[in-house]
Amino acid sequence: MPRKCQLLIVEDEQAIRTGLVDVFVYHGYEVEAVADGRKGLERALAGDFDLVLLDVMLPSLNGFDVCDAIRQQNRELPIIMLTAKVGDDDIVNGLKLGADDYVGKPFGVQELVLRVEAVLRRSKGLPTSDRYIDLGDGLIIDTEGLSGRHDEIELEFTRREIEILQYLYVRSDRPVSRDELLTEVWGYKKNMDIETRTVDIHVAKLRRKIEADSKAPLRLITVRGAGYRLKAE
Protein backbone atom coordinates (compact mmCIF):
# COMPACT_ATOMS: atom_id res chain seq x y z
CA MET A 1 0.00 0.00 0.00
CA PRO A 2 1.48 3.39 -0.96
CA ARG A 3 2.37 5.78 1.82
CA LYS A 4 -0.25 8.44 2.50
CA CYS A 5 0.80 12.07 2.36
CA GLN A 6 1.42 13.50 5.82
CA LEU A 7 -0.18 16.89 6.41
CA LEU A 8 0.37 19.20 9.39
CA ILE A 9 -2.34 21.79 10.05
CA VAL A 10 -1.50 24.70 12.36
CA GLU A 11 -4.74 26.58 13.01
CA ASP A 12 -6.04 28.01 16.28
CA GLU A 13 -9.74 28.29 15.40
CA GLN A 14 -11.20 24.97 16.48
CA ALA A 15 -14.07 24.88 13.99
CA ILE A 16 -11.74 25.55 11.05
CA ARG A 17 -9.12 23.14 12.37
CA THR A 18 -11.63 20.33 12.82
CA GLY A 19 -13.18 21.00 9.42
CA LEU A 20 -9.81 20.91 7.67
CA VAL A 21 -8.85 17.67 9.37
CA ASP A 22 -12.11 16.06 8.24
CA VAL A 23 -11.72 17.32 4.66
CA PHE A 24 -8.14 16.13 4.20
CA VAL A 25 -8.69 12.79 5.92
CA TYR A 26 -11.62 12.29 3.52
CA HIS A 27 -9.24 13.01 0.62
CA GLY A 28 -6.82 10.34 1.78
CA TYR A 29 -4.26 12.28 3.82
CA GLU A 30 -2.86 11.45 7.21
CA VAL A 31 -3.37 14.61 9.22
CA GLU A 32 -1.99 16.04 12.44
CA ALA A 33 -3.41 19.32 13.73
CA VAL A 34 -2.20 21.70 16.43
CA ALA A 35 -3.63 24.95 17.75
CA ASP A 36 -0.66 27.21 18.46
CA GLY A 37 2.45 28.40 16.68
CA ARG A 38 5.11 27.11 19.03
CA LYS A 39 3.69 23.57 19.00
CA GLY A 40 3.31 23.79 15.24
CA LEU A 41 6.97 24.70 14.85
CA GLU A 42 8.05 21.83 17.09
CA ARG A 43 5.98 19.32 15.13
CA ALA A 44 7.02 20.69 11.72
CA LEU A 45 10.68 20.26 12.59
CA ALA A 46 10.32 16.92 14.34
CA GLY A 47 7.77 15.16 12.13
CA ASP A 48 7.98 13.60 8.69
CA PHE A 49 5.43 15.84 6.98
CA ASP A 50 4.91 16.38 3.27
CA LEU A 51 3.28 19.80 3.67
CA VAL A 52 2.31 22.32 6.35
CA LEU A 53 -0.90 24.36 6.26
CA LEU A 54 -0.02 27.33 8.45
CA ASP A 55 -2.36 30.01 9.74
CA VAL A 56 -0.90 33.50 10.22
CA MET A 57 -2.71 34.62 13.37
CA LEU A 58 -1.68 32.10 16.04
CA PRO A 59 -1.14 32.19 19.80
CA SER A 60 2.40 31.91 21.25
CA LEU A 61 4.13 32.36 17.87
CA ASN A 62 2.57 33.84 14.75
CA GLY A 63 2.64 32.11 11.39
CA PHE A 64 5.27 34.43 9.93
CA ASP A 65 7.69 33.57 12.73
CA VAL A 66 6.89 29.87 12.40
CA CYS A 67 7.50 29.95 8.65
CA ASP A 68 10.78 31.81 9.11
CA ALA A 69 11.97 29.36 11.79
CA ILE A 70 11.08 26.35 9.64
CA ARG A 71 13.00 27.79 6.69
CA GLN A 72 16.08 28.32 8.84
CA GLN A 73 16.31 24.55 9.23
CA ASN A 74 14.36 23.12 6.31
CA ARG A 75 14.24 24.85 2.91
CA GLU A 76 12.35 22.03 1.20
CA LEU A 77 9.22 21.41 3.33
CA PRO A 78 6.26 22.86 1.40
CA ILE A 79 4.31 25.52 3.32
CA ILE A 80 0.97 27.06 2.41
CA MET A 81 -0.11 29.98 4.57
CA LEU A 82 -3.74 30.53 5.53
CA THR A 83 -4.47 34.15 6.19
CA ALA A 84 -7.31 36.58 6.75
CA LYS A 85 -4.65 39.25 6.25
CA VAL A 86 -4.68 39.57 2.48
CA GLY A 87 -3.06 42.99 2.15
CA ASP A 88 -0.07 43.17 -0.16
CA ASP A 89 2.40 43.63 2.69
CA ASP A 90 1.17 40.50 4.47
CA ILE A 91 1.24 38.36 1.34
CA VAL A 92 4.71 39.60 0.41
CA ASN A 93 5.94 38.99 3.95
CA GLY A 94 4.75 35.38 4.03
CA LEU A 95 6.19 34.50 0.63
CA LYS A 96 9.40 36.39 1.35
CA LEU A 97 9.90 34.22 4.43
CA GLY A 98 9.71 31.11 2.28
CA ALA A 99 6.07 30.02 1.99
CA ASP A 100 5.27 28.26 -1.28
CA ASP A 101 1.81 29.77 -1.58
CA TYR A 102 -0.95 31.48 0.36
CA VAL A 103 -4.73 31.10 0.57
CA GLY A 104 -6.89 33.93 1.85
CA LYS A 105 -9.72 33.40 4.32
CA PRO A 106 -12.53 32.74 3.78
CA PHE A 107 -11.54 30.06 1.29
CA GLY A 108 -13.42 27.41 -0.62
CA VAL A 109 -12.59 23.92 0.59
CA GLN A 110 -12.26 22.52 -2.93
CA GLU A 111 -9.88 25.31 -3.95
CA LEU A 112 -7.71 24.66 -0.89
CA VAL A 113 -7.56 20.93 -1.65
CA LEU A 114 -6.55 21.70 -5.23
CA ARG A 115 -3.85 24.11 -4.05
CA VAL A 116 -2.44 21.49 -1.67
CA GLU A 117 -2.49 18.84 -4.39
CA ALA A 118 -0.71 21.23 -6.77
CA VAL A 119 2.11 22.04 -4.35
CA LEU A 120 2.55 18.37 -3.48
CA ARG A 121 2.75 17.37 -7.14
CA ARG A 122 5.70 19.70 -7.61
CA SER A 123 7.39 18.81 -4.32
CA LYS A 124 8.00 15.20 -5.31
CA GLY A 125 11.19 16.11 -7.11
CA LEU A 126 12.99 19.00 -8.74
CA PRO A 127 12.72 19.34 -12.52
CA THR A 128 15.40 17.49 -14.44
CA SER A 129 18.23 19.75 -15.61
CA ASP A 130 21.89 20.39 -15.05
CA ARG A 131 22.89 20.62 -11.44
CA TYR A 132 24.62 23.97 -11.89
CA ILE A 133 23.13 27.08 -13.43
CA ASP A 134 25.65 29.64 -14.67
CA LEU A 135 24.11 33.10 -14.73
CA GLY A 136 27.33 34.83 -15.69
CA ASP A 137 29.54 37.37 -13.95
CA GLY A 138 30.61 34.82 -11.34
CA LEU A 139 27.09 33.81 -10.28
CA ILE A 140 26.64 30.01 -10.07
CA ILE A 141 23.55 28.26 -8.68
CA ASP A 142 23.78 24.76 -7.18
CA THR A 143 20.28 23.37 -7.73
CA GLU A 144 20.80 20.28 -5.58
CA GLY A 145 22.34 22.20 -2.71
CA LEU A 146 19.66 24.96 -2.87
CA SER A 147 22.52 27.41 -2.77
CA GLY A 148 24.62 29.69 -4.89
CA ARG A 149 27.73 31.81 -4.95
CA HIS A 150 28.34 35.22 -6.47
CA ASP A 151 32.08 35.70 -6.25
CA GLU A 152 32.60 35.39 -2.48
CA ILE A 153 28.97 35.95 -1.49
CA GLU A 154 27.01 32.86 -0.42
CA LEU A 155 23.34 32.65 -1.42
CA GLU A 156 20.54 30.43 -0.14
CA PHE A 157 17.39 29.49 -2.03
CA THR A 158 14.16 27.71 -1.22
CA ARG A 159 13.11 24.64 -3.18
CA ARG A 160 10.45 26.69 -4.97
CA GLU A 161 12.95 29.36 -6.02
CA ILE A 162 15.23 26.69 -7.48
CA GLU A 163 12.32 25.15 -9.38
CA ILE A 164 11.53 28.52 -10.94
CA LEU A 165 15.17 29.09 -11.93
CA GLN A 166 15.47 25.59 -13.39
CA TYR A 167 12.29 25.92 -15.41
CA LEU A 168 13.30 29.31 -16.80
CA TYR A 169 16.90 28.20 -17.39
CA VAL A 170 16.04 25.36 -19.76
CA ARG A 171 13.70 27.73 -21.62
CA SER A 172 16.01 30.74 -21.64
CA ASP A 173 15.43 31.21 -25.38
CA ARG A 174 11.91 32.50 -24.74
CA PRO A 175 9.73 34.26 -22.16
CA VAL A 176 7.58 32.12 -19.87
CA SER A 177 4.13 33.34 -18.87
CA ARG A 178 2.77 33.48 -15.32
CA ASP A 179 0.11 30.92 -16.26
CA GLU A 180 2.77 28.52 -17.56
CA LEU A 181 4.78 28.88 -14.34
CA LEU A 182 1.67 28.24 -12.24
CA THR A 183 0.91 25.12 -14.28
CA GLU A 184 4.41 23.70 -14.66
CA VAL A 185 6.17 24.85 -11.47
CA TRP A 186 3.34 25.16 -8.94
CA GLY A 187 1.46 22.22 -10.44
CA TYR A 188 -1.88 23.97 -10.89
CA LYS A 189 -4.14 22.36 -13.44
CA LYS A 190 -4.62 24.35 -16.62
CA ASN A 191 -7.51 26.81 -16.57
CA MET A 192 -7.81 26.69 -12.77
CA ASP A 193 -9.59 29.91 -11.88
CA ILE A 194 -7.26 31.01 -9.09
CA GLU A 195 -6.24 34.58 -8.35
CA THR A 196 -2.73 34.70 -6.90
CA ARG A 197 0.30 36.97 -6.94
CA THR A 198 2.65 34.25 -5.83
CA VAL A 199 4.58 34.13 -9.13
CA ASP A 200 5.32 37.86 -9.14
CA ILE A 201 6.36 37.83 -5.50
CA HIS A 202 8.67 34.86 -5.94
CA VAL A 203 10.26 36.53 -8.96
CA ALA A 204 10.80 39.68 -6.89
CA LYS A 205 12.49 37.56 -4.20
CA LEU A 206 14.76 35.94 -6.76
CA ARG A 207 15.74 39.30 -8.21
CA ARG A 208 16.86 40.50 -4.81
CA LYS A 209 19.22 37.52 -4.69
CA ILE A 210 20.57 37.32 -8.23
CA GLU A 211 20.48 40.91 -9.50
CA ALA A 212 22.89 43.72 -8.67
CA ASP A 213 19.86 46.04 -8.78
CA SER A 214 16.54 44.24 -8.35
CA LYS A 215 14.65 47.26 -9.71
CA ALA A 216 16.65 47.19 -12.94
CA PRO A 217 17.09 43.45 -13.57
CA LEU A 218 19.52 42.21 -16.21
CA ARG A 219 19.24 38.43 -15.62
CA LEU A 220 15.60 37.78 -14.75
CA ILE A 221 13.74 40.20 -16.99
CA THR A 222 10.09 40.95 -17.65
CA VAL A 223 8.97 40.68 -21.26
CA ARG A 224 5.95 42.94 -21.49
CA GLY A 225 2.82 41.00 -22.31
CA ALA A 226 4.66 37.67 -22.40
CA GLY A 227 6.04 36.86 -18.96
CA TYR A 228 9.55 36.33 -17.58
CA ARG A 229 12.80 35.34 -19.23
CA LEU A 230 16.05 34.21 -17.60
CA LYS A 231 19.20 35.29 -19.39
CA ALA A 232 21.83 32.65 -18.73
CA GLU A 233 25.32 31.80 -19.94
C-alpha positions as CSV (number, residue, x, y, z in Angstrom):
1,M,0.0,0.0,0.0
2,P,1.5,3.4,-1.0
3,R,2.4,5.8,1.8
4,K,-0.2,8.4,2.5
5,C,0.8,12.1,2.4
6,Q,1.4,13.5,5.8
7,L,-0.2,16.9,6.4
8,L,0.4,19.2,9.4
9,I,-2.3,21.8,10.0
10,V,-1.5,24.7,12.4
11,E,-4.7,26.6,13.0
12,D,-6.0,28.0,16.3
13,E,-9.7,28.3,15.4
14,Q,-11.2,25.0,16.5
15,A,-14.1,24.9,14.0
16,I,-11.7,25.6,11.0
17,R,-9.1,23.1,12.4
18,T,-11.6,20.3,12.8
19,G,-13.2,21.0,9.4
20,L,-9.8,20.9,7.7
21,V,-8.8,17.7,9.4
22,D,-12.1,16.1,8.2
23,V,-11.7,17.3,4.7
24,F,-8.1,16.1,4.2
25,V,-8.7,12.8,5.9
26,Y,-11.6,12.3,3.5
27,H,-9.2,13.0,0.6
28,G,-6.8,10.3,1.8
29,Y,-4.3,12.3,3.8
30,E,-2.9,11.5,7.2
31,V,-3.4,14.6,9.2
32,E,-2.0,16.0,12.4
33,A,-3.4,19.3,13.7
34,V,-2.2,21.7,16.4
35,A,-3.6,24.9,17.7
36,D,-0.7,27.2,18.5
37,G,2.4,28.4,16.7
38,R,5.1,27.1,19.0
39,K,3.7,23.6,19.0
40,G,3.3,23.8,15.2
41,L,7.0,24.7,14.9
42,E,8.0,21.8,17.1
43,R,6.0,19.3,15.1
44,A,7.0,20.7,11.7
45,L,10.7,20.3,12.6
46,A,10.3,16.9,14.3
47,G,7.8,15.2,12.1
48,D,8.0,13.6,8.7
49,F,5.4,15.8,7.0
50,D,4.9,16.4,3.3
51,L,3.3,19.8,3.7
52,V,2.3,22.3,6.3
53,L,-0.9,24.4,6.3
54,L,0.0,27.3,8.5
55,D,-2.4,30.0,9.7
56,V,-0.9,33.5,10.2
57,M,-2.7,34.6,13.4
58,L,-1.7,32.1,16.0
59,P,-1.1,32.2,19.8
60,S,2.4,31.9,21.2
61,L,4.1,32.4,17.9
62,N,2.6,33.8,14.7
63,G,2.6,32.1,11.4
64,F,5.3,34.4,9.9
65,D,7.7,33.6,12.7
66,V,6.9,29.9,12.4
67,C,7.5,29.9,8.7
68,D,10.8,31.8,9.1
69,A,12.0,29.4,11.8
70,I,11.1,26.3,9.6
71,R,13.0,27.8,6.7
72,Q,16.1,28.3,8.8
73,Q,16.3,24.5,9.2
74,N,14.4,23.1,6.3
75,R,14.2,24.9,2.9
76,E,12.4,22.0,1.2
77,L,9.2,21.4,3.3
78,P,6.3,22.9,1.4
79,I,4.3,25.5,3.3
80,I,1.0,27.1,2.4
81,M,-0.1,30.0,4.6
82,L,-3.7,30.5,5.5
83,T,-4.5,34.2,6.2
84,A,-7.3,36.6,6.8
85,K,-4.6,39.3,6.2
86,V,-4.7,39.6,2.5
87,G,-3.1,43.0,2.1
88,D,-0.1,43.2,-0.2
89,D,2.4,43.6,2.7
90,D,1.2,40.5,4.5
91,I,1.2,38.4,1.3
92,V,4.7,39.6,0.4
93,N,5.9,39.0,4.0
94,G,4.7,35.4,4.0
95,L,6.2,34.5,0.6
96,K,9.4,36.4,1.3
97,L,9.9,34.2,4.4
98,G,9.7,31.1,2.3
99,A,6.1,30.0,2.0
100,D,5.3,28.3,-1.3
101,D,1.8,29.8,-1.6
102,Y,-0.9,31.5,0.4
103,V,-4.7,31.1,0.6
104,G,-6.9,33.9,1.9
105,K,-9.7,33.4,4.3
106,P,-12.5,32.7,3.8
107,F,-11.5,30.1,1.3
108,G,-13.4,27.4,-0.6
109,V,-12.6,23.9,0.6
110,Q,-12.3,22.5,-2.9
111,E,-9.9,25.3,-3.9
112,L,-7.7,24.7,-0.9
113,V,-7.6,20.9,-1.6
114,L,-6.5,21.7,-5.2
115,R,-3.9,24.1,-4.1
116,V,-2.4,21.5,-1.7
117,E,-2.5,18.8,-4.4
118,A,-0.7,21.2,-6.8
119,V,2.1,22.0,-4.4
120,L,2.6,18.4,-3.5
121,R,2.8,17.4,-7.1
122,R,5.7,19.7,-7.6
123,S,7.4,18.8,-4.3
124,K,8.0,15.2,-5.3
125,G,11.2,16.1,-7.1
126,L,13.0,19.0,-8.7
127,P,12.7,19.3,-12.5
128,T,15.4,17.5,-14.4
129,S,18.2,19.7,-15.6
130,D,21.9,20.4,-15.1
131,R,22.9,20.6,-11.4
132,Y,24.6,24.0,-11.9
133,I,23.1,27.1,-13.4
134,D,25.6,29.6,-14.7
135,L,24.1,33.1,-14.7
136,G,27.3,34.8,-15.7
137,D,29.5,37.4,-13.9
138,G,30.6,34.8,-11.3
139,L,27.1,33.8,-10.3
140,I,26.6,30.0,-10.1
141,I,23.5,28.3,-8.7
142,D,23.8,24.8,-7.2
143,T,20.3,23.4,-7.7
144,E,20.8,20.3,-5.6
145,G,22.3,22.2,-2.7
146,L,19.7,25.0,-2.9
147,S,22.5,27.4,-2.8
148,G,24.6,29.7,-4.9
149,R,27.7,31.8,-4.9
150,H,28.3,35.2,-6.5
151,D,32.1,35.7,-6.3
152,E,32.6,35.4,-2.5
153,I,29.0,36.0,-1.5
154,E,27.0,32.9,-0.4
155,L,23.3,32.6,-1.4
156,E,20.5,30.4,-0.1
157,F,17.4,29.5,-2.0
158,T,14.2,27.7,-1.2
159,R,13.1,24.6,-3.2
160,R,10.4,26.7,-5.0
161,E,13.0,29.4,-6.0
162,I,15.2,26.7,-7.5
163,E,12.3,25.1,-9.4
164,I,11.5,28.5,-10.9
165,L,15.2,29.1,-11.9
166,Q,15.5,25.6,-13.4
167,Y,12.3,25.9,-15.4
168,L,13.3,29.3,-16.8
169,Y,16.9,28.2,-17.4
170,V,16.0,25.4,-19.8
171,R,13.7,27.7,-21.6
172,S,16.0,30.7,-21.6
173,D,15.4,31.2,-25.4
174,R,11.9,32.5,-24.7
175,P,9.7,34.3,-22.2
176,V,7.6,32.1,-19.9
177,S,4.1,33.3,-18.9
178,R,2.8,33.5,-15.3
179,D,0.1,30.9,-16.3
180,E,2.8,28.5,-17.6
181,L,4.8,28.9,-14.3
182,L,1.7,28.2,-12.2
183,T,0.9,25.1,-14.3
184,E,4.4,23.7,-14.7
185,V,6.2,24.9,-11.5
186,W,3.3,25.2,-8.9
187,G,1.5,22.2,-10.4
188,Y,-1.9,24.0,-10.9
189,K,-4.1,22.4,-13.4
190,K,-4.6,24.4,-16.6
191,N,-7.5,26.8,-16.6
192,M,-7.8,26.7,-12.8
193,D,-9.6,29.9,-11.9
194,I,-7.3,31.0,-9.1
195,E,-6.2,34.6,-8.4
196,T,-2.7,34.7,-6.9
197,R,0.3,37.0,-6.9
198,T,2.7,34.3,-5.8
199,V,4.6,34.1,-9.1
200,D,5.3,37.9,-9.1
201,I,6.4,37.8,-5.5
202,H,8.7,34.9,-5.9
203,V,10.3,36.5,-9.0
204,A,10.8,39.7,-6.9
205,K,12.5,37.6,-4.2
206,L,14.8,35.9,-6.8
207,R,15.7,39.3,-8.2
208,R,16.9,40.5,-4.8
209,K,19.2,37.5,-4.7
210,I,20.6,37.3,-8.2
211,E,20.5,40.9,-9.5
212,A,22.9,43.7,-8.7
213,D,19.9,46.0,-8.8
214,S,16.5,44.2,-8.3
215,K,14.7,47.3,-9.7
216,A,16.7,47.2,-12.9
217,P,17.1,43.5,-13.6
218,L,19.5,42.2,-16.2
219,R,19.2,38.4,-15.6
220,L,15.6,37.8,-14.7
221,I,13.7,40.2,-17.0
222,T,10.1,41.0,-17.6
223,V,9.0,40.7,-21.3
224,R,6.0,42.9,-21.5
225,G,2.8,41.0,-22.3
226,A,4.7,37.7,-22.4
227,G,6.0,36.9,-19.0
228,Y,9.5,36.3,-17.6
229,R,12.8,35.3,-19.2
230,L,16.0,34.2,-17.6
231,K,19.2,35.3,-19.4
232,A,21.8,32.7,-18.7
233,E,25.3,31.8,-19.9
